Amino acid sequence: MHTILVTLLIIVSIAMIVMVLLQSGKSAGLSGAISGGAEQLFGKQKARGLDLILHRITIVLAVLFFILTVAIVRL
C-alpha cells in the first residue's frame, strides 16, 4: 500500500510541476513589475479558456498532493 501511495504521489507531483510551468505569467519581466499596479487596478481580467482549465487542474492536483502526503504520513 505504501509503495502505491508513493508512486501516486510522484505522478501527481510531476503533473503539478508540468501544469504550473504551462501557465502563463502574470507579468512580463521588469516592465510588468513597473506597470503591474495599474494593470491590477484598471485591468481586472478574469482567466478564460486554457488558462482557466490549467488553473483548475493545478488546484485539483494540489489537493491530491496534500491528501496523498497526509495518507503516507499516517501509514
N, C-alpha and C positions, 0 to 999 in steps of 0.2 A: 504494500500500500504506500509506504514511504517513497519508494522508487517512482511509482506512478505520479504521485503528487509533485515530486521534484522535477520530473520530466515535463509535466504540465506547466509548472512554474517557469521553467526555462523557455518553453514555447511561447507562453504569454509575455514574458519579458522581452524576447526578441521581437514579437509582434508589436508590442507597445513602443519599442525603440523605433521601429520602422514607421509606425503611424505618426509619431512625433516629428520625425525627420521629413515626412511627406507634407506636413502642414506648412502653409506659407507664413512668413514672419509678419509681425505686427508693424514693424518699422523698417525702413530701408537704410541701414547704416547710420552715418553721422547726420545726414540731412533729416532722417526720420526722428533722431533724438532732438534736433533743434526745433522742428515744427510739430513734434508729436503732441504737444499740449493743445495746439489749435485744432489738430485733427480729432482729438478726443472730444473737444468742446463742441465743435461745429459739425464734424463728420459722422457721427454716430451711425455707422453702417452695421447691419447685422450680417452674420455669416450666412452664406447661401450656397447651395449646390454642394460641390465636392468638399469645400472647407467644413461645412456643417456635418457632413457624413463622417469625415475624418475626426472631427471633434467628438462626435458621439461615440465612435468606435474606440477612441482613446479613453474616454470615460469608462466605458464598459470593461476595457482591458485593465484599467487601473483598479477597478473594483474587484475583478477576478484575481489580480495580483495580490491585493490585500487579503482576500478570503483564503487563497492558497497559502500565503505566508503564515497566516494565523493557524490554518489547519496543520501545516508542517510543524509549527512550534508546539502545538497541542499533543502531537504524537510522541 
